[in-house]
Amino acid sequence: MESDEEYQGRVASAVLKAIADTSLVEIDGTTTAYIRSAEVCDALITALAVIMEGAPQCRTRKGMRAMSEAAGRNLLTMMREMEKLRAETGATAFNATVIYPS
């Protein structure tokens, strides 16, 4: 069986590919992925809720709260790591235009 890190990487890659593929639009003959951040974030939160609610740790309200708080801390840590990587390398998460709500 593969390590948790390998599995997580495969799942993350599949999710990002699905987002990019779903976000493809053609403008003047050029296909571009326009990532609508608000809608994508809501969709990811919905998917996360479905997965997390079924976890054994989430059988109680206390368990749900603990799991969601841990996920929130993990998200913030990962966002800070992405921000640091972008500052150090100038790289973006992936080659797409992200549309942020105004």
N, C-alpha and C positions, 0 to 999 in steps of 0.2 A: 504494500500500500504506500502511496506517495505521502510525503510530508505535508503538514497543514499549510506551510508556506507555498509549496508547489500548487496545491489545490486552490488556495486563495488567489494566486497569480493567474491561474487558468480561468477562474470564475470572473475576476476583475477584467481580464482581457476580453472575455466573451460579452460582458455587460457593456464595456466601452465600445466594442465593435457594434453591438446592437444599437446603442445610442447613435453612433456615427451613421450607421446604415439607415436608421429611421429618420435621420435629420438631413438626408441628402436632398438638395434642391438644384434645379438647373436654371441658371441665369445667363442669358446670351451665349448659350452653347457650352458653358462651363459648369460642371457639377461640383458643388461645394457642400460641405456639411455645416449647416447653420444650427448650432446647438442653442436651443432656447432654455436657458439655465433654470428659470422658475418652474417650467413644466417638467423638465428632466428631474430636478430636485424633488418635486412632488411625487413623480412616478417612482423614484428610487426610495423615497420614504414609505410609499405604499408597499412596494415589494419587500422592503426591510421589515415592516410591520407584520406582513404575512408570514415571513420566515421566522422572525423572533417570537411571535405569539405562540408558535408551535413548539418552541424549545422547552424542555423540561423545567428549566430555571424560571420560566414565566407562567407557572401554574397558579401563582398568587399575584395580587396587586403589588406586594412588596418585591417579589421577584421581577415583575415587569419593570418596576421603577428602577431597581438596581441594574438590570440589563440595559435599559435605555440610557441611564446615566453613564454607564461604562462605554456604551457605543458613542455617546456624545463626546466624552473625553478622548476616545480614540480618533474620532473624526477631526477634532480640533488639532490633535497632535499630527495627524497626517496632512492636514491643510498647511500647518506651519512648515512641515518638511517639504511639501511641494513649493511653497513660497521661497524657502531657502534655496532649493535646487534651482528654481527659476532665476533667482538673483545671482547665483554663482555661475550658472551656465548660459543664461539667456534663453534656455529651452522652454517650450510650452508643453502642456500635458499631452496634447496631440494636435495634429495639423487640422484645425477647424476654426471657424469663427464662432465665438461664444457670444450670444446676445443676452445682455444683462437687463433685467427690468429697470425702468427708470423711476 
